[in-house]
Amino acid sequence: MQTINDNHKAVVCCRFAIDLPPTPAIAKKTALYCRAASQDDFAILMQIERLYHYAIEHGHENICCYADNGESGTSLDRPAMNMLIEDIRAGEVQTVIAVNADRIARGFVPFMEWMGFLEKEQVECVYLNMPDWDNCAEFSFWCDFLARIEPSLHEVQSATSSFA
């Protein structure tokens, strides 16, 4: 973290510097995670703005941004994502906020791997554009489907997990 002046700090994560208000150093981080598959500074900045406003409106503090610009979502092996995973493992992150689940992972197995990792590390994850599952007609179908394939997913996950 680089100090800009006494009132603000810059959080630098993969090609972006964001001017954020100061926060207590002892509090766990609220991690804003952004990703764009193609090099698109505007898309990343729009995600950051939306996530930052959400975090502030919902009382989150010690906000840090992790941004992967020009990185595919088919794997979790990305520069800022790897930094985020390291910080989570170190116990420094309490909440991760992303605009959509597909900003984290574009595939079912990497996404489920991510969710299992967060559960193990006891880190909350918020997606701003999640559907309202209580009023979704397809939700019970997908819950039943996932329950039936869960044993197979565990086999695939243990064979391919980035979190082993």
VENNOR-V68299 format. One record per residue. N is the residue number from 0. RES is the residue in three letters. PHI is phi in whole degrees, 0 to 359 (none if undefined). NEAR is the number of other C-alpha atoms within 12 Angstrom. Layout:
[[N,RES,PHI,NEAR] [N,RES,PHI,NEAR]]
This chain:
[[0,MET,none,19] [1,GLN,246,16] [2,THR,282,17] [3,ILE,271,17] [4,ASN,205,12] [5,ASP,292,12] [6,ASN,261,12] [7,HIS,222,18] [8,LYS,231,23] [9,ALA,252,24] [10,VAL,257,28] [11,VAL,252,23] [12,CYS,220,30] [13,CYS,51,26] [14,ARG,74,21] [15,PHE,232,24] [16,ALA,241,24] [17,ILE,238,29] [18,ASP,276,23] [19,LEU,240,28] [20,PRO,296,21] [21,PRO,292,23] [22,THR,221,23] [23,PRO,295,15] [24,ALA,288,14] [25,ILE,274,11] [26,ALA,287,18] [27,LYS,293,24] [28,LYS,282,32] [29,THR,257,37] [30,ALA,263,39] [31,LEU,267,47] [32,TYR,245,49] [33,CYS,234,48] [34,ARG,208,45] [35,ALA,229,34] [36,ALA,291,24] [37,SER,255,15] [38,GLN,298,17] [39,ASP,216,20] [40,ASP,302,22] [41,PHE,297,17] [42,ALA,299,22] [43,ILE,296,35] [44,LEU,296,28] [45,MET,294,19] [46,GLN,297,32] [47,ILE,301,36] [48,GLU,300,23] [49,ARG,297,25] [50,LEU,294,34] [51,TYR,297,35] [52,HIS,297,21] [53,TYR,299,26] [54,ALA,301,30] [55,ILE,295,20] [56,GLU,299,11] [57,HIS,258,16] [58,GLY,77,13] [59,HIS,285,27] [60,GLU,232,29] [61,ASN,51,30] [62,ILE,275,41] [63,CYS,230,44] [64,CYS,248,44] [65,TYR,241,44] [66,ALA,230,43] [67,ASP,253,40] [68,ASN,255,31] [69,GLY,81,23] [70,GLU,239,27] [71,SER,291,24] [72,GLY,263,29] [73,THR,284,20] [74,SER,224,27] [75,LEU,273,35] [76,ASP,275,23] [77,ARG,222,30] [78,PRO,305,25] [79,ALA,289,31] [80,MET,299,35] [81,ASN,297,24] [82,MET,297,26] [83,LEU,296,39] [84,ILE,300,30] [85,GLU,299,19] [86,ASP,294,26] [87,ILE,295,30] [88,ARG,301,20] [89,ALA,282,15] [90,GLY,78,21] [91,GLU,268,26] [92,VAL,243,35] [93,GLN,254,30] [94,THR,217,35] [95,VAL,245,46] [96,ILE,236,42] [97,ALA,225,38] [98,VAL,295,32] [99,ASN,225,27] [100,ALA,298,28] [101,ASP,286,28] [102,ARG,287,40] [103,ILE,281,44] [104,ALA,208,31] [105,ARG,267,23] [106,GLY,250,18] [107,PHE,295,21] [108,VAL,296,30] [109,PRO,298,29] [110,PHE,293,26] [111,MET,294,30] [112,GLU,299,30] [113,TRP,301,37] [114,MET,296,26] [115,GLY,296,24] [116,PHE,299,26] [117,LEU,297,26] [118,GLU,297,18] [119,LYS,300,16] [120,GLU,275,24] [121,GLN,57,18] [122,VAL,247,29] [123,GLU,281,24] [124,CYS,232,29] [125,VAL,242,29] [126,TYR,246,26] [127,LEU,293,25] [128,ASN,252,18] [129,MET,279,16] [130,PRO,292,15] [131,ASP,276,12] [132,TRP,298,14] [133,ASP,295,10] [134,ASN,246,9] [135,CYS,258,13] [136,ALA,297,12] [137,GLU,275,14] [138,PHE,300,15] [139,SER,295,14] [140,PHE,300,13] [141,TRP,292,15] [142,CYS,297,15] [143,ASP,296,12] [144,PHE,301,15] [145,LEU,295,18] [146,ALA,298,14] [147,ARG,287,13] [148,ILE,262,15] [149,GLU,306,17] [150,PRO,301,13] [151,SER,292,15] [152,LEU,296,23] [153,HIS,296,19] [154,GLU,296,14] [155,VAL,296,18] [156,GLN,298,24] [157,SER,292,18] [158,ALA,279,14] [159,THR,235,17] [160,SER,296,22] [161,SER,278,23] [162,PHE,255,24] [163,ALA,296,12]]
